[in-house]
Amino acid sequence: MINNGEGTVKDPFPPQGVDLERPSVARVYDWYLGGTANWAIDREFGEKVLASFPLIRPIAIANRLFLHRAVRHLVGLGIRQFLDIGSGVPTMGHTHQVAGEIAPDSRVVYADYEPVAVAHSQILLEKHGDPARHAAINADLRDPDKLWQQAIDTGVLDPNQPVALLMVAVLHVQQPGPDGTDIGPDAVARYRELLPSGSYLALSHISDDGVPPEVGKGLVDLKRMYDASSSPVIWRPRNEFRSLFGDFDLIEPGLVWTPDWHPEASSPDAPEIEFDTPSESVILCGVGRKP
């Protein structure tokens, strides 16, 4: 579904290479956020998830708002370069828009494996971006060296200056290696090596560690649905999530649920999301700095 400026047009021909045989994590997430870069198969799956686990929509919005606050906070710390891996579809405020509001000289490269996400990012940047400061690439996070080189080759990022690497709500989707086992943590370890000193790593990840029992039951059903119909997922406990930061120094407030990460950095027009407890947001997040 897209909007052409003259009204909504349902289910256009998808970009070449788009798999419409099963729902896409990125396109379903776009639907949760109220976006239009999704097809019938994505919406049907999203409706089933929402019926089974109604918290999924506020969870997705709270995660997106964490991205916004992290970008603002990092700009405040002097960061001007962002590499957003698994950036998804440009829905509900994208990284370059948030950073550009307070730092017009900021630079952003988006990287995603989903053709729809890359195509929509490129369209957005053509209309509202600056080719000298913004780029979108089709790349696979499982190949860190190649992705990093693709990002540098855009000419947008200076590899000798600190970069904020964002992997927000990405790593709980399994990243299968050649033998089918998840290599997400190994890939993150390599990205940590590639980042220059003074860089930052921002992560968020679904966890069932410490969530209310009734929410935990919902996460079991959620995992079953994604494993069977879309892409297999992993809910990591807190200690495994912490290990993704390696020896990076976590900045305050450390590892917290998304609503608790620097709420003061919210924009005045940010939607209000209410949970009975922060753990109902089910997504842990944090930002670490490379020494």
N, C-alpha and C positions, 0 to 999 in steps of 0.2 A: 504494500500500500504506500503510495506517495502522494504528496501535495504539490501540484504544479503551479500554485499561486492563483489558480482560478477555481479551486475546489479540489476535493479529494478524489483521486483516481485509484480504484482498487486493483491490486495485483497486476502491475505492468510486467512486461517481459524482464526477467532478472538478468543481471550482468552475466557475461560468459563465465562459466565455472561454478556458478551458484548451485548448490545441492538443495533441491526442493523435495527430496524424498524423505527427509526427516527434519525436525525443527532445529534451528541453529541457536546456540546459546546466546550469541550476540544479538540476534534479531528478536528472540524472546525477551531478553533483557530490555531492549529498546521498547517493546510492547508494554512491559511492566511500567516503564517510565513515561508512557503516553506518547511514544514516538510513532512514526509512520513507515519506517524502513523495515517492514515485515510482511510476510505472506500468510495466506490462509493456514498453512500447516503450522506456522509459528503461533498464530493467534489461537488456534484450536488447542494446542498444547498448553499455552499460557492460561487459557480459561480453565482447563482441567486442573492445573497446578493451583490456580487461585481458588477454585472451589474446594480443593483439599487442604490448602494452607493459605488462608486469607492474609496472613502477615507478610507474604512474599512481596507485595507491592510497597508497603512502608519500609520493609527491609531494603529493597532496591533503591528507594529514594534516599534513605538515610546513608547508604553507601555512597551514592552520588554526591551527597552534600559533604561527606568526608573528603572526597576528591577536591571539591571546591575549597574547603578550608585548608587542606594540606597545601594546595597550590598558593593560596594567599599567604600562608605562614612562611612558606619557603621563599616566596618573593620578598617578604619582610626580612628574611635572613640574608638577602643579597643574591639569591639564585636567579639567574636570568635564562638558563637553558633547561629544557624539559624534554625527556624522551619517554613518551607514553606508550607502553607496550601492552597490547591487548586492549587498545583504546576503545574499540567498539564503534557503535554508530553515534554520530554527533547529536545526542539527545540531552536536553535539560542542562545546557551549559557545558561547553567543551573546554579543555585545558587552556588553549590559546586565548579564548574569550575571557576566562577568569583572570589569567595572568596579565593580559593586555589592559584590563581595567585599571590596574595599579602600576604596571610597568610596561609602557608602550614599546620598550626596547627588548622585551622578552622574546625568546625563540623557542619553537616547539616542533618536534617531529613525532608524528603518530605512526605506530606500527601495528598492523593487525594481519591475521591470516584469513579472515573472512572477507571475501570480495565485496560484499555489500557495504561493510563497514568502511573499507578503503575507498570505494567509489563515492560514498556519501561524504566522507571527509574531504576528498579531493574537490567535490562540487562546492562544499562549504568554503573551502579555502580559496577557490577560484573567485567566489563572490565576495567574501569578507576577509580574506587573508592577504598576506604579503609574501610573495614567493621567495623573498630574501630572508624571511624570518620563519616561515611555516612550510611544512611538507608532510605528506602522507605516503607511506610505503607499504607494499604488500610483503610481509616477512613472517618467518616462523620463529617464535621465541625459543624453540628447542635447539636452534642453531645460533648461539649467542654471537660468535665471531662474525658470521655472515651478516646477521641483523645489525650488529654494531657498525660494520663497515658500510652497509647500505645507508644507515643513518648519517654517518660522517660524509659519505659521498654526495648527499644532498647539498652540502655546503652550508647548511643551516647551523650546525653545531660545531663548536671549537673543542676538539678532543683534549686540549691542554688546559681547559678551564672546567670548574666544577659543573656537574650536570645533575639534575634531579631525575632519577629513573623511577617511573611510576608503573606499578603492576597492581592495579586495583581490581579486586574481585576477578582475578584471572587464574590463580594457582590452585583454586579448589576444583577447577576443571582438569581432569587428568591430562598429562602431557606424555603420551606414550613414546618410548624410545624404540629402537629396532627390534627389541625382544618383547615389546608390549608393556613393559613396566614403566611406571611414572618416572620421568627424569626432570620434573619441575625443579626440585631442590638443587640438582646438579647444574641446571641451567642458571639458576639464580646465583649460585656460587661463582660461576664464570663471569656473570655480569658484575658482581662485586669486584672481581679482579680487574675488569676492563675499565671501571669508573676511575677517573682521576681523583687524587686526594682532595678532600673537602666536598666531595659529592654527597648526595643524599639518596636513600632508597626508601620509597613509600609503598607499603603493602597493605592490602586488606584481604581477609580470608574467612569464609564460613567455618565456624567451629561449633561442635555440640558440647564443648567442655564448659560446664557451669551454667548452661541454659536451664530455664524452668522445665520440669518434667513434661508438661503438656506440649511445650515447644519442641523438646527433644523428640517426642513421638512424631510430631509434624515433620521434623528433619529426616527421620527414618523414611517416611512416606515420600518426601521430596527427593531423597537420594534414589529411591526405588524407581520413581518416575523418570528422572534424568538418566539413570543407568540404562533403562529399557528403551527410552524413546529419543533421547538426544545424545548427549555426550556424558560418559561416566564421570562421576565427581568424587571428591575426597573431602571429608570433614576432618581437619587436623586438630589435635589437642593443642592447648596453649604452648606447651614446651616445644612441640614440633614447629609451630608457627614462629616462635622466638628464634629457633635455630636458622631460619631463612635469612636472618640479618647477620649471621656470622659474627665477626668481631666488630661490626659497626656499633657505634655508641647510640643507643636509643635516646632521642630527645624527649623532653617532658610532653605529655604525661606517661610515656612508656607505652606498653601494650594495653589497650582499652577497647571497649565496645565503641562502635562508630559514633553514637551520640555524645560520647564523653571526650572525644578528641578535639580540644580547643574549640568549644562551642562559641566562645567569644569572637571567633573569626568568621562567624556566619554573616552573610549579607542581610541587609534589612528586609529584602523581599524573598528570603529563603522560605520555602514551605515549612510549616510546623508539623513535625512528626512526633506523635506521643506513643511511648511504650509504657507498660506498667513498670517495667524495670529495664535498664539499659541492655541487659543480657538478652531480652527478647529480640534485639536487632540481629543477633546470631553472627555478626561479622566482627571479628577482631581486627584491629588496625594498629599501625605504628609507623614511625619514620625514624630511620637510622642515618647517622653521619659517618662517612668514611674518614678515619684518622689521617 
